[in-house]
Amino acid sequence: MSVPWWAWVALTVVIAVMLAVDLFLHRDNHVIGFREAALWSAVWIAAGLAFGVVLWLWQGEDAAGAYYAGYLIEKALSIDNVFVFALVFTYFAVPAAVQHKVLFWGVIGALLFRLVFIFVGAGLLETFFWTAYVFGVFLIWTGWKMAFRHDAEMHPDRNLVVRLVRRIVPTDARYHGDRFFTRVDGRRVATLLFVVLIAVEATDLIFAIDSVAAILAITTSTFVVWTANAFAVLGLRSLYFCLAGLLRRFVHLHYGLAFLLAFAGVKLILSETPVGKLPIPLTLGVIVVTLAVSIGWSLVATRRTAPPVES
């Protein structure tokens, strides 16, 4: 799939404008309720689906199908991101009014991480055929880990990156409003909110590797992979505030995500065998059915313990 340079420029401008609008509308530190989060989630999802239609009209059915498959995988994995972010915020007792700021800069970091991984991963797959086997095994292993070690206890402050930051950057173990840096006794120091941001970025780094590798199993078109990631990640902040109180109901979703990662790994390995690449419609079907079954299973299993929805 050949994409002209102006398409990349146009996409970059669109993403920058959307981020700017999001930042402007949430410039005040207020607690984001379910209704506001649901509205913004609908806006981001509509934008992602609409871009798929544009891609269909511009580049054809195959490109659009690959985009939608990648978008669904990334969106599904975002739910697991939300679960981890909720653990981080709870662990550090982050005030609800400033959580949106951490997530905003977290989204920007996520976009940058994914952009790097996409070009590196696609380049490796096109240059060295055996990279498909390495990525495939990695995805299968990640799927197994997600399925059987999903409930492992998490300690964000023990993260290597967080510990390095605390060792290198003078840090005050308190919150100072929504500031990442402040002055204490005339000395410029990082606040606890900055440590939380680093914890969020460090955990998302792992998700970025998983999600990019999974989408590369569908297509090596950097434009399609990047747009699928970008439109899914742009709505991550709204998704968090929309689902944070409902996460306890998705008790079996990780099995579906684990299966999809393993499926992507097998698909990537098969692409370098006589079997070749599996058809995009088949991939889309597997993704939709897997998500529907795992979410439906979760909702049925927790129907008597459904938490109330806050506005």
C-alpha positions as CSV (number, residue, x, y, z in Angstrom):
1,M,0.0,0.0,0.0
2,S,1.6,3.2,-1.2
3,V,0.7,6.3,0.8
4,P,1.8,9.8,-0.3
5,W,3.6,12.2,2.1
6,W,0.7,14.6,2.2
7,A,-1.5,11.8,3.8
8,W,1.0,11.5,6.7
9,V,1.0,15.3,7.1
10,A,-2.8,15.5,7.0
11,L,-3.1,12.7,9.6
12,T,-0.6,14.4,11.9
13,V,-2.5,17.7,11.7
14,V,-5.8,15.9,12.4
15,I,-4.3,14.2,15.5
16,A,-2.8,17.4,16.7
17,V,-6.0,19.3,16.4
18,M,-8.0,16.6,18.2
19,L,-5.5,16.6,21.1
20,A,-5.6,20.4,21.2
21,V,-9.4,20.4,21.4
22,D,-9.4,17.7,24.0
23,L,-6.9,19.7,26.1
24,F,-8.8,23.0,25.7
25,L,-12.1,21.5,26.8
26,H,-10.5,19.8,29.8
27,R,-8.2,22.7,30.8
28,D,-9.9,23.0,34.2
29,N,-9.2,20.3,36.8
30,H,-12.6,18.7,37.3
31,V,-13.7,15.2,38.0
32,I,-14.9,13.6,34.8
33,G,-18.2,11.8,35.3
34,F,-19.6,8.8,33.4
35,R,-21.9,10.8,31.1
36,E,-19.1,13.1,30.0
37,A,-16.7,10.2,29.5
38,A,-19.3,8.2,27.6
39,L,-20.0,11.2,25.3
40,W,-16.3,11.7,24.5
41,S,-15.8,7.9,24.0
42,A,-18.6,8.0,21.5
43,V,-16.9,10.9,19.7
44,W,-13.5,9.1,19.5
45,I,-15.0,5.8,18.4
46,A,-17.1,7.6,15.7
47,A,-13.9,9.3,14.5
48,G,-12.1,5.9,14.4
49,L,-14.9,4.2,12.5
50,A,-15.3,7.1,10.1
51,F,-11.6,7.0,9.2
52,G,-12.0,3.4,8.2
53,V,-14.7,4.5,5.8
54,V,-12.4,7.1,4.3
55,L,-9.7,4.5,4.0
56,W,-12.1,2.1,2.3
57,L,-13.1,4.7,-0.3
58,W,-9.4,5.8,-0.8
59,Q,-7.4,2.6,-0.6
60,G,-9.9,-0.2,-1.0
61,E,-11.5,-3.0,0.9
62,D,-8.3,-4.8,2.0
63,A,-6.8,-1.7,3.6
64,A,-10.0,-0.8,5.4
65,G,-10.4,-4.4,6.6
66,A,-6.9,-4.5,8.0
67,Y,-7.5,-1.1,9.6
68,Y,-10.7,-2.2,11.3
69,A,-9.1,-5.5,12.5
70,G,-6.1,-3.6,14.0
71,Y,-8.4,-0.9,15.5
72,L,-10.5,-3.6,17.2
73,I,-7.5,-5.4,18.7
74,E,-6.0,-2.1,19.9
75,K,-9.3,-1.0,21.4
76,A,-9.8,-4.3,23.2
77,L,-6.3,-4.2,24.6
78,S,-7.0,-0.6,25.7
79,I,-9.5,-2.0,28.2
80,D,-6.6,-3.9,29.8
81,N,-4.7,-0.6,29.8
82,V,-7.5,1.0,31.7
83,F,-7.4,-1.8,34.3
84,V,-3.7,-1.2,34.9
85,F,-4.1,2.6,35.0
86,A,-6.9,2.2,37.6
87,L,-4.5,0.1,39.7
88,V,-1.7,2.7,39.4
89,F,-4.1,5.6,40.4
90,T,-5.4,3.6,43.3
91,Y,-1.9,2.6,44.5
92,F,-0.7,6.2,44.5
93,A,-4.0,7.6,45.7
94,V,-4.1,10.1,42.8
95,P,-6.8,12.8,43.3
96,A,-9.7,12.3,40.8
97,A,-9.5,15.9,39.6
98,V,-6.0,15.5,38.2
99,Q,-6.1,12.0,36.8
100,H,-7.2,13.4,33.4
101,K,-3.9,15.4,33.1
102,V,-1.8,12.3,33.7
103,L,-3.8,10.4,31.1
104,F,-3.6,13.2,28.6
105,W,0.2,13.2,28.6
106,G,0.1,9.5,28.9
107,V,-1.8,9.3,25.6
108,I,0.9,11.5,23.9
109,G,3.6,9.2,25.2
110,A,1.7,6.2,24.0
111,L,1.4,7.7,20.5
112,L,5.1,8.4,20.3
113,F,6.0,4.9,21.6
114,R,3.8,3.2,19.1
115,L,5.1,5.3,16.2
116,V,8.6,4.2,16.9
117,F,7.7,0.5,17.4
118,I,5.6,0.5,14.2
119,F,8.4,1.7,11.9
120,V,11.0,-0.5,13.7
121,G,8.8,-3.6,13.7
122,A,7.6,-3.2,10.1
123,G,11.2,-2.6,8.9
124,L,12.4,-5.8,10.7
125,L,9.5,-7.9,9.2
126,E,10.3,-6.7,5.7
127,T,14.0,-7.1,6.0
128,F,14.4,-10.4,8.0
129,F,11.8,-13.1,7.4
130,W,12.7,-14.8,10.6
131,T,11.5,-11.8,12.6
132,A,7.9,-13.1,12.0
133,Y,8.8,-16.2,14.0
134,V,10.3,-14.1,16.8
135,F,7.3,-11.8,17.0
136,G,4.9,-14.7,16.7
137,V,6.4,-16.6,19.6
138,F,6.5,-13.4,21.7
139,L,2.8,-12.8,21.1
140,I,1.9,-16.4,22.0
141,W,4.0,-16.2,25.2
142,T,2.3,-12.8,26.0
143,G,-1.1,-14.4,25.5
144,W,-0.3,-17.3,27.8
145,K,1.0,-14.9,30.4
146,M,-2.2,-12.8,30.2
147,A,-4.4,-15.8,30.5
148,F,-2.7,-17.5,33.4
149,R,-0.8,-14.7,35.2
150,H,-3.3,-11.9,34.8
151,D,-4.0,-11.6,38.6
152,A,-0.4,-11.2,39.6
153,E,0.0,-8.5,42.2
154,M,1.3,-5.2,40.8
155,H,3.6,-2.8,42.6
156,P,4.0,0.4,40.4
157,D,6.7,1.9,42.7
158,R,8.9,-1.2,42.1
159,N,8.9,-0.6,38.3
160,L,12.5,-0.2,37.2
161,V,11.8,3.0,35.2
162,V,10.0,4.6,38.2
163,R,12.9,3.6,40.5
164,L,15.4,5.1,38.1
165,V,13.5,8.4,37.9
166,R,13.2,8.7,41.6
167,R,17.0,8.0,41.9
168,I,18.0,10.5,39.2
169,V,15.3,13.3,39.7
170,P,14.9,14.9,43.1
171,T,11.3,14.0,44.1
172,D,8.8,15.2,46.7
173,A,6.5,12.5,47.9
174,R,3.4,14.7,47.8
175,Y,0.9,16.1,45.3
176,H,1.1,19.8,44.5
177,G,-2.2,20.3,42.6
178,D,-1.8,19.4,38.9
179,R,1.9,20.3,38.7
180,F,4.5,17.7,37.7
181,F,7.3,19.9,39.0
182,T,7.5,22.5,41.8
183,R,9.9,24.2,44.2
184,V,10.5,23.0,47.7
185,D,12.8,25.1,49.9
186,G,14.1,26.9,46.8
187,R,14.9,23.6,45.0
188,R,13.1,22.4,41.9
189,V,11.8,18.9,42.4
190,A,9.4,16.5,40.7
191,T,6.1,15.9,42.4
192,L,4.4,12.6,43.1
193,L,2.2,13.3,40.1
194,F,5.2,13.1,37.9
195,V,6.1,9.7,39.4
196,V,2.6,8.6,38.6
197,L,3.0,9.8,35.0
198,I,6.2,7.8,34.6
199,A,4.5,4.7,36.1
200,V,1.7,5.1,33.5
201,E,4.1,5.5,30.6
202,A,6.3,2.6,31.8
203,T,3.3,0.2,32.0
204,D,1.9,1.4,28.6
205,L,5.3,0.7,27.0
206,I,4.6,-3.0,27.5
207,F,1.1,-2.7,26.0
208,A,2.6,-0.7,23.1
209,I,4.9,-3.6,22.2
210,D,2.1,-6.2,22.4
211,S,-0.5,-4.2,20.4
212,V,1.9,-3.1,17.7
213,A,3.2,-6.7,17.2
214,A,-0.5,-7.9,17.1
215,I,-1.4,-5.4,14.4
216,L,1.7,-6.1,12.4
217,A,0.5,-9.7,12.2
218,I,-2.5,-8.3,10.2
219,T,-0.6,-5.9,7.9
220,T,2.9,-4.4,7.6
221,S,1.5,-1.2,6.1
222,T,2.9,1.4,8.5
223,F,0.1,3.9,7.6
224,V,-2.6,1.4,8.4
225,V,-0.9,0.2,11.6
226,W,-0.3,3.7,12.8
227,T,-3.8,5.0,12.1
228,A,-5.4,2.0,13.8
229,N,-3.2,2.6,16.9
230,A,-3.6,6.4,16.9
231,F,-7.4,6.4,16.6
232,A,-7.7,3.7,19.3
233,V,-5.3,5.4,21.7
234,L,-6.8,8.9,21.2
235,G,-9.9,7.7,23.1
236,L,-8.0,6.0,25.9
237,R,-8.5,8.8,28.4
238,S,-12.3,8.9,27.9
239,L,-12.4,5.1,27.9
240,Y,-10.7,5.1,31.3
241,F,-13.3,7.4,32.9
242,C,-16.1,5.5,31.2
243,L,-15.0,2.1,32.3
244,A,-13.0,2.6,35.5
245,G,-16.1,1.9,37.6
246,L,-17.2,-1.1,35.5
247,L,-13.9,-2.9,35.3
248,R,-14.9,-5.5,37.9
249,R,-17.5,-6.8,35.5
250,F,-14.9,-7.7,32.8
251,V,-13.7,-10.7,34.8
252,H,-13.2,-13.0,31.8
253,L,-12.1,-10.4,29.1
254,H,-8.4,-11.2,29.7
255,Y,-9.0,-14.7,28.3
256,G,-10.4,-13.2,25.1
257,L,-7.4,-10.8,24.8
258,A,-5.0,-13.6,25.5
259,F,-6.6,-15.7,22.7
260,L,-6.4,-12.8,20.3
261,L,-2.7,-12.2,21.1
262,A,-1.9,-15.9,20.6
263,F,-4.0,-15.9,17.4
264,A,-2.0,-12.9,16.1
265,G,1.2,-14.8,16.9
266,V,0.1,-17.9,15.0
267,K,-1.1,-15.8,12.1
268,L,2.3,-14.0,12.0
269,I,4.2,-17.4,12.0
270,L,1.9,-18.8,9.3
271,S,2.6,-15.8,7.1
272,E,6.1,-17.1,6.5
273,T,5.0,-20.7,5.7
274,P,3.3,-22.2,2.7
275,V,-0.1,-21.4,4.3
276,G,0.6,-17.6,3.9
277,K,-1.4,-14.8,5.3
278,L,-4.9,-15.6,6.6
279,P,-7.7,-13.6,4.9
280,I,-8.7,-10.3,6.5
281,P,-12.4,-11.2,6.7
282,L,-11.4,-14.3,8.7
283,T,-9.3,-12.2,11.0
284,L,-12.1,-9.7,11.6
285,G,-14.5,-12.5,12.3
286,V,-12.2,-14.1,14.9
287,I,-11.7,-10.8,16.6
288,V,-15.4,-9.9,16.8
289,V,-16.5,-13.3,17.9
290,T,-13.8,-13.6,20.6
291,L,-14.6,-10.1,22.0
292,A,-18.3,-10.8,22.0
293,V,-18.0,-14.1,23.7
294,S,-15.5,-12.9,26.4
295,I,-17.4,-9.7,27.2
296,G,-20.8,-11.5,27.2
297,W,-19.4,-14.3,29.4
298,S,-18.1,-11.6,31.8
299,L,-21.3,-9.7,32.0
300,V,-23.4,-12.8,32.6
301,A,-21.0,-14.0,35.3
302,T,-21.2,-10.6,37.1
303,R,-24.8,-9.6,36.4
304,R,-25.7,-9.8,40.1
305,T,-22.8,-7.7,41.3
306,A,-23.0,-4.9,38.7
307,P,-21.8,-1.6,40.2
308,P,-24.0,1.5,40.0
309,V,-23.2,4.0,37.2
310,E,-22.2,7.5,38.4
311,S,-23.1,10.5,36.4
